[in-house]
Amino acid sequence: MSNLHEILVAERLWSEDNTNQFLSNVSTNLGGAQEFLAKGEMFRMFQTLSNILASPRSLVCPADTRRAAQDFGPGFSNTNMSYFFSLDANDNLYSQMFLTGDRNLTGGTRLSDGILVLTTNSAVGWGTDMHRKSGNVALVDGSAATYTPSALREGLAHSGAETNRLAVP
């Protein structure tokens, strides 16, 4: 959970310096990560936040088998991360929308570029590879919690958006 809080703080600090928009909503032409995330290159988003994040170690959940990168340099990739990131997060419209969370989501529609599309009525859950069929999610409002499969579905239904697009490493 502390890793998600660190990511939330980094994203909020970046947002405050960049027209109060999340990194995923700002074009790479303006220093954001929108085009990288749309291609499934999540690691580039975190490279953008590397001056705020203390270390790439915070991008790997202790319950995950993935290994953290030593730094944000050339060897850093999606395989060094445990967390999804929302492509549609919007602080002004959807404060209960998912911002980031554990990557082991099941269900929804997986697109070929690493994007997972969830609708408010998607049959979603958690895989068994982390947290024993539960997972951690951080919301746009800055809160974070552990979600059971039923709480995940309820959170999705109350996110305020009919469709949630998540970049999943």
PLY file of the C-alpha trace (Angstrom):
ply
format ascii 1.0
element vertex 169
property float x
property float y
property float z
element edge 168
property int vertex1
property int vertex2
end_header
0.00 0.00 0.00
2.87 2.39 0.72
4.09 1.99 -2.88
0.71 3.12 -4.19
0.79 6.14 -1.89
4.24 7.06 -3.19
2.98 6.81 -6.78
-0.09 8.90 -5.87
2.07 11.63 -4.33
4.39 11.67 -7.35
1.46 11.89 -9.76
-0.22 14.66 -7.77
3.02 16.69 -7.54
3.52 16.34 -11.28
-0.12 17.32 -11.85
0.18 20.47 -9.74
3.07 21.61 -11.90
1.27 20.76 -15.15
-2.16 22.42 -15.39
-3.66 20.07 -12.75
-3.90 17.21 -15.21
-2.66 13.70 -14.65
0.36 12.57 -16.63
-1.83 10.14 -18.61
-3.93 13.04 -19.93
-1.05 15.20 -21.14
0.61 14.71 -24.52
4.25 13.71 -24.67
4.71 16.92 -26.69
3.93 18.80 -23.46
5.98 16.54 -21.14
3.21 14.04 -20.36
2.84 10.36 -21.11
-0.45 10.09 -23.00
0.95 8.56 -26.20
3.29 6.21 -24.30
0.45 4.82 -22.21
-1.79 4.41 -25.24
0.93 2.15 -26.69
1.24 0.17 -23.45
4.66 1.66 -22.59
3.87 2.32 -18.94
7.50 2.39 -17.90
7.96 5.65 -19.82
5.38 7.30 -17.60
7.40 6.40 -14.55
10.57 7.58 -16.26
8.81 10.94 -16.52
8.14 10.80 -12.76
11.67 9.65 -11.95
12.69 13.06 -10.64
9.88 12.76 -8.04
9.92 9.03 -7.24
12.74 8.02 -4.94
13.48 4.72 -6.64
12.05 2.23 -9.15
11.76 -0.21 -6.22
8.47 1.46 -5.27
7.00 0.27 -8.58
7.09 -3.41 -7.57
4.67 -4.76 -4.99
6.35 -6.87 -2.27
3.77 -9.60 -3.03
4.81 -9.72 -6.70
7.48 -11.99 -8.19
8.65 -9.25 -10.54
12.00 -7.64 -9.87
12.56 -3.93 -9.49
14.92 -2.18 -11.86
18.13 -0.74 -10.45
17.37 2.65 -12.00
15.09 4.38 -14.52
17.66 3.96 -17.33
17.81 1.78 -20.46
17.10 -1.54 -18.67
13.85 -0.25 -17.14
10.68 -1.72 -18.73
7.10 -2.81 -18.05
8.47 -6.04 -16.54
9.82 -3.96 -13.63
6.39 -2.80 -12.50
3.44 -4.24 -10.59
0.83 -1.54 -11.09
-1.69 -0.54 -13.75
-2.36 3.10 -14.49
-5.57 4.72 -15.72
-5.65 6.35 -19.13
-8.82 8.24 -18.26
-8.25 9.51 -14.71
-9.75 12.94 -14.23
-9.67 14.72 -10.87
-12.39 17.18 -11.84
-14.98 14.65 -13.03
-14.35 11.28 -11.42
-12.80 11.42 -7.96
-13.70 7.75 -7.31
-12.08 6.52 -10.52
-9.19 4.08 -10.28
-5.83 5.81 -10.77
-3.40 2.96 -10.15
-3.39 -0.48 -8.60
-2.17 -4.06 -8.69
-1.70 -5.48 -12.18
-3.28 -8.89 -11.52
-6.76 -7.94 -12.67
-8.89 -10.54 -14.41
-11.84 -9.99 -16.74
-12.64 -7.00 -18.89
-11.43 -6.70 -22.47
-7.69 -6.89 -23.07
-6.47 -5.05 -26.13
-3.26 -6.03 -27.93
-1.35 -2.96 -26.72
-1.58 -3.83 -23.00
-4.72 -1.79 -22.43
-7.46 -3.34 -20.31
-10.96 -1.95 -20.86
-13.38 -2.25 -17.96
-16.98 -1.14 -18.01
-19.15 -0.59 -14.96
-20.75 -4.00 -15.47
-17.55 -5.92 -16.30
-17.04 -9.25 -14.58
-13.70 -8.39 -12.98
-11.66 -9.94 -10.23
-8.12 -10.62 -9.10
-5.71 -13.34 -10.14
-4.02 -15.61 -7.64
-0.46 -14.44 -8.30
-0.61 -11.56 -5.79
-2.55 -10.95 -2.56
-4.60 -14.16 -2.69
-7.42 -12.99 -4.96
-7.53 -9.46 -3.63
-5.65 -6.36 -4.68
-4.76 -2.79 -3.84
-6.20 0.16 -5.72
-5.56 3.90 -5.41
-8.28 6.31 -6.46
-8.08 9.71 -8.10
-9.15 11.33 -4.80
-5.88 10.16 -3.21
-7.29 7.29 -1.17
-6.07 3.70 -1.43
-7.51 0.45 -0.16
-7.42 -3.31 -0.50
-10.26 -4.57 -2.65
-11.85 -8.02 -2.59
-13.35 -9.11 -5.93
-16.81 -7.88 -4.88
-15.40 -4.55 -3.63
-13.51 -4.21 -6.93
-16.74 -4.62 -8.90
-18.53 -2.18 -6.60
-15.70 0.35 -6.90
-15.79 0.06 -10.66
-19.58 0.58 -10.68
-19.20 3.72 -8.52
-16.19 5.16 -10.34
-18.32 7.74 -12.13
-17.17 6.65 -15.58
-18.86 4.00 -17.71
-15.54 2.89 -19.19
-12.16 2.65 -17.50
-9.10 2.11 -19.70
-6.10 0.83 -17.79
-2.53 0.43 -19.02
-1.39 -2.85 -17.47
2.28 -3.85 -17.50
0 1
1 2
2 3
3 4
4 5
5 6
6 7
7 8
8 9
9 10
10 11
11 12
12 13
13 14
14 15
15 16
16 17
17 18
18 19
19 20
20 21
21 22
22 23
23 24
24 25
25 26
26 27
27 28
28 29
29 30
30 31
31 32
32 33
33 34
34 35
35 36
36 37
37 38
38 39
39 40
40 41
41 42
42 43
43 44
44 45
45 46
46 47
47 48
48 49
49 50
50 51
51 52
52 53
53 54
54 55
55 56
56 57
57 58
58 59
59 60
60 61
61 62
62 63
63 64
64 65
65 66
66 67
67 68
68 69
69 70
70 71
71 72
72 73
73 74
74 75
75 76
76 77
77 78
78 79
79 80
80 81
81 82
82 83
83 84
84 85
85 86
86 87
87 88
88 89
89 90
90 91
91 92
92 93
93 94
94 95
95 96
96 97
97 98
98 99
99 100
100 101
101 102
102 103
103 104
104 105
105 106
106 107
107 108
108 109
109 110
110 111
111 112
112 113
113 114
114 115
115 116
116 117
117 118
118 119
119 120
120 121
121 122
122 123
123 124
124 125
125 126
126 127
127 128
128 129
129 130
130 131
131 132
132 133
133 134
134 135
135 136
136 137
137 138
138 139
139 140
140 141
141 142
142 143
143 144
144 145
145 146
146 147
147 148
148 149
149 150
150 151
151 152
152 153
153 154
154 155
155 156
156 157
157 158
158 159
159 160
160 161
161 162
162 163
163 164
164 165
165 166
166 167
167 168
